[in-house]
C-alpha cells in the first residue's frame, strides 16, 4: 500500500481512481497491485507517499518531534515484536519510557 497526500477537496477524484481511505491512519492510500501513475500528483516527492499524518484540508505532512513511521498499522503503545525492533533505542521509545514512569 502506498499512502497519498490528498486534500479534502480532491478526495472524490482520488476515490474514483481507486484510492481507499485508511481510518486508522486517516490517510488515503493506493492498494497493492494498483498502478501509481494516476496518483502522481498526490505522491510525495520521490514517489514513496511519505510517512506521518497529513492535514487533509491542506495536504501538508504533520510530523511530531519523535515520529517514527511503522511498516504496519499496530498500536505502538501495546507490545509488538515487529515494532519493538523498529523503536529500539529511538527518541520515541525514550519518551514513552519517561511517560510510563509518571
N, C-alpha and C positions, 0 to 999 in steps of 0.2 A: 504494500500500500504506500502511496506517495501523498503526503499532505500538501494542501494548496493554501494560498493566501487569497481568499475570495471575499471581496467586500460584500456587505449585506445586499446592496443594490444589484449585484450580479449573481446572487445565489440561484435564481431560476435558470439563468443561462448555463451555469455550471451543472446543475441538476439535469438539464435537458441533454447535455453532452455525456452524462453517465457518472458524474461525481456523486459521492454519497456523503452523508453527514455522520460524523463520529460524535455522539453525545457526551462520551466520557472526556474527550479532549477538546470538545467544542470547536472542531475543525472540519472543513471539507477535505475529502481525500479521493484519490483515484484508486479503485480496487486493483489488485494484482491482475495482470493479464490484459488490462485495458490500455490502449495506446495513449501516450502522453502528449502527442502533437497538438490535439485540440485544446489542451490546458496550459500551453506555454505562457500565456500572459499572467497566469496565477502561480506559476512555479517561481520559487526563489531563484535568484541569480545562481547559475551553476546547475540548475535542474534538479536539485535534491528535494525541494519542497520545504526545506528548513526545519527547525525544531522550535519548540516553545509555543506559547499561546499567542493567538492572533486576535487583535481587536478587529472584529468582523466588520464594523462600520467603516474603518479606515484602512483595513488590510495591512496593519502595521504589527510587526512582531513585538511581543511584550515578554521580556525575559528578566527574571529576578537575579540577584547577585549570586545565588548558589544554584542556579538552574542546571539540571543535567537531563538531556534527552534520553529517555529509556526506550529500548527497542520494542518493548511490548507495553500494553496498557494495564499494568497492575497498580496496586496502591503501594507506593514506596514506604509507607508507614507500617505496613504489615510485612512479616517475614517472607522473603522470596529469594531463593538461591541464585537466580539469574541477576536480580537487582543488587544483591549483596556484592557480587563481583564487580558490577559497574560502579557502585557507590563507594567501594573500599578506598579509604584514605582521601576522600574528596572533602572540600569545604562543606558540602551539603550534609555529609554524614556527621561531620563535627558539629554543625549547627543543630542537627537532630539530636545528637547526644547531649548537647548543652540544654536544650529544651526539655529533654526527658528527665534531667536531674532536678528541675524546678518542681 
